[in-house]
Amino acid sequence: MHEFDLIQHYFTWTPFPEEVSVSVGDDAAIVQIAPDEELIISVDTLVNGVHFPLDTPAHAIGYKALAVNLSDLAAMGAKPRWFTLALTLPKLDQDWLEDFTRGLKELAHAAGIFLIGGDTTRGPLSISIQVMGTAPKQQALLRSGAQVGDLIFVSGYLGDAAAGLAVIQERLSLPITDANYCIECLNYPSPRFALGAWLRGRAHSCMDVSDGLVADLKHLLARSQVGAKLYHQQIPLSPTLQKLNLSNALGFALTGGDDYELLFTVPKHILKEIENYQLVNHLHLKCIGEITSQSSELSIDYPLVNLPDGYNHFQ
């Protein structure tokens, strides 16, 4: 199969959304945005053996490659609109491509985001996706708005994906049902774009948890020039992680990464709104601490012997 046949067969999606004037097949795409909106853009690269284990199913790779980018849009409160894909393949494997694009399309259709361009090349397997979303002008969520006295919330559970990776790497042994659950969390994160949109005008600050709660919260504190204290008993652990030794479970939850949940700070007066939101939407939202005035200082009320910052590509 020729490169351009590959693009036409797997990555030329129709019908085009009405705001897309030019899509796959030209030198660049052309899209229209409304005058009262801002364009929000993010890009992530996933590398074989770094961001996903070597034997990860192609369907999961396609799904996760888009999911981690959608999580960035969610953290900004943006509506997903369009994305581009740069795919590097070691060889042309049509079975792999069928499964990869199936995973990619499943999440794209669920999120309402459309593929409008990209590139393919030969080399070690890697996937780069650039996502574009929109939000009402001056309403995007930022990391820099946390205020002293804010409550710190996270969505979902923390640490399951890291436990899944530990199972795959044979660093952790779990019963088969629990192991499969954690691996599923690693391979199929749920980007919280609906929650992100709801948080516009309510949250003072927001980001997604990708490199571990501690590392990501420190980024938020630095940008907002505030501090934080966390309460270990309020860290949301799944029933699976609750079966582990508490120190091990907290280690996964605090520093493991790959959760792609939202971390956000809110004023206390919207607590009732948050309670109502999670009841209606069946989404677990947990207050884990509060913002303090000690700039960039983070404390937790549990004596962890080793609390690294989280994942870093260059350490």
C-alpha positions as CSV (number, residue, x, y, z in Angstrom):
1,M,0.0,0.0,0.0
2,H,1.3,3.4,-1.0
3,E,1.6,6.1,1.7
4,F,-1.2,8.2,0.2
5,D,-3.4,5.1,-0.2
6,L,-2.9,4.5,3.5
7,I,-3.9,8.0,4.3
8,Q,-7.0,7.8,2.1
9,H,-8.1,4.4,3.4
10,Y,-7.5,4.9,7.2
11,F,-7.4,8.6,7.9
12,T,-9.7,10.4,5.5
13,W,-12.9,10.7,7.5
14,T,-16.2,11.9,6.0
15,P,-18.4,13.8,6.1
16,F,-16.5,16.9,7.0
17,P,-18.0,19.1,9.7
18,E,-19.5,22.3,8.2
19,E,-16.8,24.5,9.8
20,V,-14.0,22.6,8.0
21,S,-13.3,24.1,4.6
22,V,-10.3,22.0,3.7
23,S,-9.3,18.7,5.4
24,V,-7.1,15.7,4.7
25,G,-5.5,15.7,1.3
26,D,-4.2,19.3,1.0
27,D,-1.1,20.9,2.4
28,A,-3.0,22.2,5.5
29,A,-6.5,22.2,6.9
30,I,-8.8,25.3,7.0
31,V,-11.3,25.7,9.8
32,Q,-13.6,28.5,10.9
33,I,-14.2,29.5,14.5
34,A,-16.9,31.8,15.9
35,P,-15.9,35.4,16.8
36,D,-16.9,34.9,20.4
37,E,-14.6,31.8,20.9
38,E,-11.0,31.2,21.5
39,L,-9.0,28.4,19.9
40,I,-7.2,26.1,22.4
41,I,-4.4,23.9,21.1
42,S,-2.4,21.1,22.7
43,V,0.0,18.4,21.4
44,D,1.3,15.1,22.9
45,T,3.6,12.4,21.6
46,L,3.4,8.8,22.6
47,V,6.5,6.6,22.1
48,N,6.5,2.8,22.0
49,G,8.0,1.4,25.2
50,V,7.8,4.8,27.0
51,H,4.2,5.8,27.0
52,F,2.8,2.3,26.5
53,P,4.3,-1.1,27.0
54,L,5.7,-2.8,23.9
55,D,2.9,-5.4,23.6
56,T,0.0,-2.9,24.1
57,P,-2.9,-3.7,21.7
58,A,-3.2,-1.4,18.7
59,H,-6.8,-0.5,19.6
60,A,-5.7,0.7,23.1
61,I,-2.8,2.7,21.6
62,G,-5.2,4.5,19.2
63,Y,-7.7,5.2,21.9
64,K,-5.1,6.4,24.5
65,A,-3.2,8.5,22.0
66,L,-6.3,10.7,21.6
67,A,-7.5,10.4,25.2
68,V,-4.4,12.0,26.7
69,N,-4.8,14.9,24.4
70,L,-8.5,15.3,25.0
71,S,-7.6,15.4,28.7
72,D,-5.6,18.5,28.1
73,L,-8.6,20.2,26.4
74,A,-10.7,19.0,29.4
75,A,-8.3,20.7,31.8
76,M,-8.8,24.0,29.9
77,G,-12.6,23.6,29.9
78,A,-12.5,23.5,26.1
79,K,-14.9,21.8,23.7
80,P,-13.1,19.2,21.5
81,R,-13.3,20.2,17.8
82,W,-10.5,18.9,15.5
83,F,-7.2,17.1,15.6
84,T,-4.2,16.2,13.5
85,L,-2.2,13.0,13.6
86,A,1.5,12.3,12.9
87,L,2.1,8.6,12.8
88,T,5.5,6.9,12.5
89,L,5.3,3.2,11.7
90,P,8.2,0.6,11.6
91,K,6.3,-1.2,8.8
92,L,3.0,-1.3,7.1
93,D,0.8,-3.7,9.1
94,Q,-2.8,-3.4,7.9
95,D,-4.2,-5.5,10.7
96,W,-2.5,-3.2,13.2
97,L,-3.8,-0.1,11.4
98,E,-7.3,-1.4,11.4
99,D,-7.3,-1.9,15.1
100,F,-5.5,1.4,15.8
101,T,-7.9,3.5,13.7
102,R,-10.9,1.6,15.3
103,G,-9.7,2.7,18.8
104,L,-9.0,6.2,17.5
105,K,-12.4,6.6,15.9
106,E,-14.3,5.2,18.9
107,L,-13.1,7.9,21.2
108,A,-13.2,10.6,18.5
109,H,-16.8,10.0,17.7
110,A,-17.7,9.9,21.4
111,A,-15.9,13.2,22.0
112,G,-17.2,14.9,18.9
113,I,-13.7,15.6,17.5
114,F,-12.7,15.2,13.9
115,L,-9.5,14.3,12.1
116,I,-8.5,17.1,9.7
117,G,-4.9,16.3,8.7
118,G,-1.5,14.9,9.6
119,D,1.5,13.0,8.3
120,T,2.8,9.4,8.1
121,T,6.4,8.3,8.0
122,R,8.5,5.2,8.6
123,G,10.5,4.7,11.8
124,P,10.2,3.5,15.4
125,L,6.5,3.5,16.4
126,S,5.3,6.9,17.8
127,I,2.1,8.8,17.6
128,S,1.8,12.6,17.8
129,I,-1.6,14.1,18.1
130,Q,-2.4,17.8,18.1
131,V,-5.9,18.6,19.4
132,M,-7.8,21.8,18.9
133,G,-10.8,23.0,20.9
134,T,-12.8,26.1,21.6
135,A,-14.0,27.9,24.6
136,P,-15.9,31.2,25.2
137,K,-13.5,34.1,25.2
138,Q,-11.6,34.6,28.5
139,Q,-13.4,31.6,30.1
140,A,-10.7,28.9,29.6
141,L,-9.5,27.2,32.8
142,L,-5.9,27.9,33.8
143,R,-3.4,26.5,36.3
144,S,-2.7,30.0,37.6
145,G,-5.9,31.0,39.4
146,A,-5.9,29.0,42.6
147,Q,-6.7,31.2,45.7
148,V,-5.9,30.8,49.4
149,G,-8.8,28.9,51.0
150,D,-9.8,27.1,47.9
151,L,-10.7,23.4,48.2
152,I,-8.7,21.0,46.1
153,F,-10.7,18.4,44.2
154,V,-9.9,15.5,41.9
155,S,-12.2,13.4,39.7
156,G,-12.3,9.6,39.7
157,Y,-9.8,7.4,41.4
158,L,-6.0,7.9,41.5
159,G,-3.3,5.3,41.1
160,D,-5.0,2.5,39.2
161,A,-3.2,3.1,35.9
162,A,0.1,3.1,37.7
163,A,-0.8,-0.2,39.4
164,G,-1.7,-1.6,36.0
165,L,1.7,-0.7,34.6
166,A,3.3,-2.3,37.7
167,V,1.3,-5.5,37.0
168,I,2.5,-5.6,33.4
169,Q,6.1,-5.0,34.5
170,E,5.7,-7.7,37.1
171,R,6.4,-5.3,40.0
172,L,3.0,-6.0,41.5
173,S,0.9,-9.1,41.8
174,L,-2.9,-8.8,41.9
175,P,-5.8,-11.2,41.5
176,I,-6.7,-11.6,37.8
177,T,-9.9,-9.4,38.1
178,D,-8.1,-6.6,39.8
179,A,-5.1,-6.9,37.5
180,N,-7.4,-6.6,34.4
181,Y,-9.2,-3.6,35.9
182,C,-5.9,-1.7,36.5
183,I,-4.6,-2.5,33.0
184,E,-7.8,-1.3,31.6
185,C,-7.4,2.0,33.5
186,L,-3.9,2.3,32.0
187,N,-4.9,1.6,28.4
188,Y,-8.3,3.4,28.4
189,P,-8.3,6.6,30.4
190,S,-11.5,8.6,30.4
191,P,-10.9,12.3,29.5
192,R,-13.2,14.5,31.5
193,F,-14.1,17.1,28.9
194,A,-17.8,17.3,30.1
195,L,-16.6,18.1,33.6
196,G,-14.0,20.6,32.3
197,A,-16.7,22.5,30.5
198,W,-18.9,22.5,33.6
199,L,-16.1,23.9,35.7
200,R,-15.8,27.0,33.6
201,G,-16.9,29.9,35.7
202,R,-16.8,27.7,38.8
203,A,-13.2,26.5,39.3
204,H,-10.4,29.0,40.1
205,S,-7.8,26.7,38.6
206,C,-7.6,23.3,36.8
207,M,-5.2,20.8,35.2
208,D,-5.2,17.1,34.4
209,V,-3.2,14.5,36.4
210,S,-0.8,12.9,33.9
211,D,2.6,12.7,35.7
212,G,1.3,12.0,39.2
213,L,-0.8,14.0,41.6
214,V,2.2,15.4,43.6
215,A,4.1,16.5,40.5
216,D,1.1,18.0,38.8
217,L,-0.2,19.8,41.9
218,K,3.2,21.3,42.4
219,H,3.0,22.8,38.9
220,L,-0.4,24.3,39.7
221,L,0.9,25.7,43.0
222,A,3.9,27.3,41.2
223,R,1.8,28.9,38.6
224,S,-0.7,30.2,41.2
225,Q,2.0,31.1,43.8
226,V,0.2,29.4,46.6
227,G,0.7,26.3,48.7
228,A,-1.4,23.3,49.6
229,K,-2.0,20.7,52.3
230,L,-3.4,17.3,51.4
231,Y,-5.2,14.8,53.7
232,H,-4.2,11.2,53.0
233,Q,-7.5,9.7,54.1
234,Q,-9.3,11.8,51.4
235,I,-7.2,10.6,48.5
236,P,-9.6,8.6,46.3
237,L,-8.5,5.0,46.1
238,S,-10.5,2.4,44.2
239,P,-11.7,-0.8,45.9
240,T,-8.7,-2.5,44.2
241,L,-6.1,-0.2,45.6
242,Q,-7.8,-0.3,49.0
243,K,-6.7,-3.9,49.3
244,L,-3.1,-3.0,49.2
245,N,-0.8,-1.8,52.0
246,L,-1.7,1.9,52.6
247,S,1.8,3.2,51.8
248,N,1.9,1.3,48.5
249,A,-1.6,2.4,47.5
250,L,-0.7,6.0,48.3
251,G,2.5,5.7,46.4
252,F,0.6,4.7,43.3
253,A,-2.0,7.4,43.8
254,L,0.3,10.3,44.6
255,T,3.2,9.7,42.2
256,G,2.1,7.0,39.7
257,G,0.8,9.1,36.8
258,D,-1.3,8.2,33.8
259,D,-4.6,8.9,35.6
260,Y,-5.8,11.7,33.3
261,E,-8.3,12.8,35.9
262,L,-9.0,16.5,36.6
263,L,-7.3,18.3,39.5
264,F,-9.1,21.6,40.3
265,T,-9.6,24.2,43.0
266,V,-12.9,25.8,43.9
267,P,-14.3,28.3,46.4
268,K,-16.2,26.6,49.3
269,H,-19.5,28.2,48.3
270,I,-20.0,25.9,45.3
271,L,-19.8,22.7,47.3
272,K,-23.5,22.0,46.9
273,E,-23.2,22.4,43.1
274,I,-20.4,19.9,43.0
275,E,-22.4,17.4,45.1
276,N,-25.3,17.8,42.7
277,Y,-23.1,17.4,39.6
278,Q,-21.6,14.2,40.8
279,L,-25.0,12.7,41.7
280,V,-26.5,13.6,38.3
281,N,-23.5,12.6,36.3
282,H,-22.4,9.5,38.4
283,L,-18.8,10.9,38.6
284,H,-16.7,10.5,41.7
285,L,-15.5,14.0,42.8
286,K,-13.4,14.1,46.0
287,C,-12.0,17.0,48.1
288,I,-8.5,16.1,49.0
289,G,-7.1,19.2,50.6
290,E,-7.0,23.0,50.6
291,I,-4.9,25.8,49.2
292,T,-2.7,27.7,51.7
293,S,-0.7,30.9,51.6
294,Q,2.8,29.2,51.8
295,S,3.9,29.7,48.2
296,S,4.8,26.4,46.4
297,E,4.8,24.4,49.7
298,L,3.0,21.1,49.6
299,S,2.4,19.0,52.7
300,I,0.5,15.8,53.4
301,D,-0.5,14.4,56.7
302,Y,1.1,11.0,56.2
303,P,4.7,10.0,56.9
304,L,5.7,8.6,53.5
305,V,9.4,7.6,53.5
306,N,9.9,8.2,49.8
307,L,7.7,10.7,47.9
308,P,9.2,11.4,44.5
309,D,7.7,14.2,42.3
310,G,6.3,11.8,39.7
311,Y,7.2,10.9,36.2
312,N,10.0,12.8,34.4
313,H,11.2,11.9,30.9
314,F,14.7,13.1,31.6
315,Q,15.4,11.6,35.0
